[in-house]
Amino acid sequence: MRTRRKVSPVNRGLVFAAVVALSACVEARPGPRCRSTPPTSAPAPDPAAEIELVESVPIETTLDHADVRDAADVWPEMIDRAKRTLDIAQFYASDAGGEAAKTSRLAPVVDALERAVLRGVRVRFLADAVFAPKYPETLDHLERLGIRVKTIDCAPRYGGVQHAKYIVADGEESFIGSQNFDWRALEHIQEMGVRVRSQAIAGALLDVFETDWALADTGTPSSTRARLHRVPATTRAQSGENLTLVASPKGWLPDESRWDLDRIVALLDGASSSVSLQVLHYSTQNRDKSSFTTLDDALRRAAARGVRVRLLISHWGTNAGTHARKSVEELSSVPNVEVRVLTIPPWSGGTIPFARVAHAKYMIVDGRSAWIGTSNWEGDYFLKTRNVAIVTEGGTLGPRLTRIFDDAWSSTYAAPLAPTPTSSSSTPEP
């Protein structure tokens, strides 16, 4: 059985901060200036490797794409294909209760996990210890099904939380995306992710998973780093994309050359014509109010070179009086930068707490390279919080993701950043 860690008063405060701000990380120190890393050399083609965009779309909106499958369909398929192992890392787990449980899109995922256990698949589920007390029921249910559940308290180690969201099946197939293990993320929140069939990417993700799984057992902040690095984190898909797994935070990576922040800056500094970015939260300040301008500086450098920069930001990230709002406003005043706010309308069936929001986190550079991850663009996510992402270069994914971005950008849900915003309340990442 899972041993619950006692959450200190400090961590209870962190839970409240996550609820208020939708971003699950704690105060961060200002990080060192990030230097761009050169692009990796092209890996050898892997005939078996493939990558697929996977979305989640709020019901009663027109944001769905017929040629892009939903996570609610992809997840059970991946789980049902597993023959030996399933390793899942999530910020938290939360299925619907009451009447909503009857039609929850997460319920078939949990049912698939139960089938996996019954056919002898070893299933492990790692969640964040700070947020676990917020939604204990689903984790308890998973444990009763025979799934090995652990929670990791990241704060004593690097100050943040376990915010990465991924699934690895049989060490061969992976999913990485913005979707939390939450029924709302599958039907009431706009999300983006990728399914990747590649032993290299799956193995690199397992290096991260095994590192954190081991750290979850240690009682002291640094009694072991258990940093496994067995697999190179690059491959080439059959559709032409060079794929690289990157992660955060620096100092706690199986391979420190794969730091998420460095790779993003390298992509931005290599942009020649366009940058299209969607993110829930964008800020030039860390949680402790120290400055974090690494990403903002890179975007401004790109704009100064004549690159067209488009930022599509969630309405949750533009609340009046916040530093995030100020950061977006200041960036929007830069020549060659455009900002639009994406607002998901309420559901006709009533209010759903912590939902009806654009939560996707991805970027396309020059229509050919892409970053799809789990981090909001604030320093804490890269400096003090566990996150993962896939970087793609070439192939067909970049152009398709650009069209998805364009659809949201030109939709009725997107509008220019208003000079005088109406008051709205922050809503937590469920």
N, C-alpha and C positions, 0 to 999 in steps of 0.2 A: 504493500500500500504506500501511497505517496505521503511523505512527511511534509506537513505544511510548516513553512517557516513563519515564526512570529514576526509580524510587521510592526516595526518601530513607529513611534509618533512621527519621526521624520518621513518615513515612507508613507504613512497615512497622508501626510501633507502632499507627498508626490502624487498619490492617487488623485487627490483633489485637484492638483495642478493639471494632471492629464485630463481630468474631466472638464476643467475650465477651458483648456486650450486646444484640445483635440490632438495634441502631439505628445506622444508618450516618452518624454525624456526629461531628465532633471537638469539642474543648472550646469552649465558648461563653462569651462575656462576658455579664453580666447586661444585659438590654435595658431601654430606657426603658418606663415605664408606658404601656400602650396605652390610648388613648382610643377609645371606641366611635364608629364612623362611622354616620351616619344611613343608613337603608335607601335603596337607589337607587330613583329613580322608575321606574314600570313602563315597560319598553321597548315599542316598537311590536310587535304580533304578527307573527311570521314563519310564514306558512302551511306552509313546508317544514320548519321546525325540529321536531325530535323528540328525546326523551330516553328511554332504556331502562336499567333496572337490570340489572346483569350480575354474577353471583356465581361463586365457585369454592367447592366443597364437598369436604371430605376424604371419600374413599371409605370405605365401611363405617360411615357415620354417618347419622343421620336429619335432617340439617340442610338437605337439598336442598329447593328449592321448584319445583314443576312449571311454574309460570308465569314463572319467572325463568331466562333462558338462562345457560349457562356460558360463561366466557371462552374455554375451549378450543374452543367452537363459533363464538363471535362473532368472535374474532380472524382465523381463516382466511377467514371470509366478508367481513370488511372488506378484508382484503388482496386477495382475489380480485376485489373490485369496483373496486379502484384502477385508473385508466387512465393517470395521469400521474406522480403522486408519492406516496411513502410516507416519512414522517419519524417516526422512533421514538426516544424518549429513555427510557433504563432505567438503573437502578442498576448492573446487570450482566446477563450472559446465561449460562445454564447448562442444557444439555440432559443427559439421562441417559446413562450409559455402561453398558457390559456388557449383561447380559440386559435390564435396564430400558429400554434404548434401543428395544427392539422394540415396546414398548407405550407409550412416552412420549407424553403428550398435547401436548408442545411440538413433537414431530417434524412433525405436520401443519402447524403454524404456519410452521416453517422451510421446509417444502416449498412452502407458499403464497408465501413470499417469493422462493423460487427461480423459481416460475412468473411472478411479477411482473417480475423482472429479465429473464426470457426474452422477455416480451412488450413490453419497452421501458420499463417504469416505472422512474423514478429513485428508488432506495431509499437513504436515509441512516439510520445508526444511531449514536446518541450514548450513550456509557456513561461511568461514573465511572472516572477514571484510577487512583485508589487501590485500588479493589476489582478492577479488571480482571485483575491478575496472579493473583488467587485462582482465577478460572475463565477461562483464556485460550482454551480449545479452541473454545468455541462462537463467540466473536468471530472467531477465525481462520477458522472454517468459513464464517461469514457473509461475510467478506471474500473468500474464494475463490469464493463464488457471484456475485461482482460487486457486492456491496453496499458503499457507501462507509462505512467505520467510523472514528469518531473517539472518543478519550477526552479528557475534560476534567478537569484538576486544579483543583478549586475552592478548595483550602486557601489558596493564596497570595492569593486574591481576597477571599473572605469567610469562610474558616476551616473550611468543612464539605465536603460532598460533593454530587454530582449524585444525589439520592435520588428525584426525580420519576419517575413511570412513566406514559407516555402514548404514543398512536399517533395520527397525523394522516394521513388519506388524501385526496389530491386537494384539500386545503384546504377540504374540505366536511364530512368525517365524522371524529369523534374518539373515542378511548377514554381515560378517566382512571380509575385505580383503584389498589388496594393490591397488585395482582398484580405480582410481579417477572417478568422474562422467564426463567422457570425451570420446568422440568417439575413440580417439587414444588408450586409455587404453583397449578398447574392441576388437581392431583388429590389432594394430601395436606395442604393448608392451607386454612383458611377465609378467604375474601377477599370484598371488595365493590368494585364499580366501576360506571361508567356509560358507555354508548355514546350519543354526542350527534351528531345530524345538524344542523349549523348552520354557515354560513360565518362568522358572527361569532365563535363559540366556537373554531372551527378556526383562524381567522385570529389570534385572540388567543394561542392556544397556539403558533402558528407564530412570533409575535413573540418568545415566550420561547425557542423552539427556535433561531431564527436568532441571537438574542442569544448563546446558549451555544455554538452552532456556531462563531460568529466568535471568541468568547473562547477556544475550544479551540485556535485557531491562534496566539494571542498568547503570546509568551515571557515577558512581564513581568506582574506582578499587575494593573496598571491602565493598560497602554498604550492600551487602548481599552475602553470599556464597550459599545459597539455596541448600545445599548439601542433596539431598534426598537419603535415604537408606531404601528402603522398602522391598527389595527382596534379599535373599541369592544368591551369584553369582556362585553357584555350582549345578551340576546335574549329572546324569549318563545316558548315551544314551543306547538305546536298543542293539547297536552293541558292548557294553562293555566299551566305553570310559568314564572316569571321566572327566567332562568338567568344566572349571573354566574361568570366565571372569576376565581379568585384564586390568588395564588402567594406564595412566599417565596424568598429572604430580602429584607427591606426594604433599600433602597439598591441593589438589583440587579434591579429589576423594569422591564419596559417601561412600565408605568403604576403609579406608586407609590401611587395611591389604591386599588389592588387588592391590598393586603397581606392575606394570609390571616388573620393574628392579629387585626387590627382587625375584620375581618368576623365572625369567630367571636365575639368579645366583644360586638359589636353584636347578634348573634343571641341570646346569653345574656342580655344586659341587656334585651332585648325580650320574653323569655319570660314568660308569664302563668300557665301551668298545668303544663307538663311539659318536661323535658329528658331525652332518652334517648341515651346516649353509649356507643359501643363503640370500644375502642382497645387496642392491644397493650401500650403502655407509658405510664404516667402518672407525672409527677414534678414536684415543686416546686423542683427543683434542677437547675442546668445541669451539664454535664460537668466544668467546673472547680470545682464545688461551690459556686458562687455561687447566690444565691436567684433563683428564677423563680416568681412567684406570680400572674402575670397571669390565667391561666386558672382557677387555684384560687380566686382572689378573686371572679371572675365567677360561678363555680358557687355559691360561698357566698352571694353577693348574691342569686342566684336563689332558693336554698333559704330565705333569710331572708324573702323575699317570699311564701313559702308554695308555691313551685314544687316539684313532685315531681321530684327528680333521681335518675336511675338510671344507674349506671356499670357496664358489663360489661367486665371486664378479663381479658386473657389470663393463663393461669397462669405464663407466662414473665415477666410483669410484677409478680409477687408473691413473688419469692424472699426468703427470710428474711435479715434483716440488711442489706438494701439500702435506700437512701433512697426508691426507688420504692415499696417495701413500706410504709415509714413514711408516705409521702404518701397512699397509698390508705387506710391505717388511720385517719389523722387526718381525712381527708375523710368516711369512713364514720361517724364519730362525730357529724357535724353533723346536727341535726334536719332531716328531709325528704330526706335523702340515703341511698340504698341502694346497696350494692356487691355484685356477684356475680362469681365467678371462673369463666371458661369454659375447660374442660380437654378437649382432644381426645384420645381414647384411642389407644393404639398400634395400628398396622396388624398384621393377622394374618400378613402375609407377612414380618415381621421389622422390625428397627429401620431407620428412614430418618433419617440425620443431617439436622438443620436443617429438620425438618418436623413434621407432626402438631401444629399449633398454630393458634389463632385469631389472624389477622393483619389483619383488617378494621379500617378507620378511618372511622367515620361518626358523625353526630349528627343527631337529629331534635328540633325545638323546637315545642312545642304541636301536634304531629301534622301540621304543614303546611309548615314550613320545614326544609331539610336541608343538611348539609355532608357531602360525600363526597370524601375526599382521600387523600394519600400521607404525611401527617405523623403521627407519634406525638405525644402531648401532653407535650412537654418543650421547654424554651426553645430549645435548639440547632436544632431542626427549623424554627423560625420565624425565628430570628435569624441563622443561619449556614449554612443548608443549602437547596439548591434543592428545592422541593416545589410541587405544584399541587393545586388542588381545584375542585370545582364547588359553588356554592351555589344552591339552588332555593328559591323562595318560591311557595306556592300550588300549584294543580294536583293531580294524582293521585299523584305520586311520594312525597310525605311520608307520606300514610296507608299506602301499600304498604310503605315502608321501616319504618314503625312496626310493622307486623305481622311483618315479618322479625325485627326486634329482639325483639319479644315471644316469637316462637318460640324464639329462642336463650335468652332470659331464663328461660323456663319449661321448657327442655329438661332432660334428665337430665345433660347435660354442664355445667350451670351450678349453682353452689352458693354459699351465703353465704361471705364472707371468713372463714376460720377464724382464731380468736384465736391459735392456736399452729400455724403452718404446718409441714408436714414439709419436710425439706431437699430441694431440687431444684436442678439445675444450669441456668445460663443457656444458651440455645442461640442461635446466631447467625442473623441474617437471611441466608438462603443466597444 
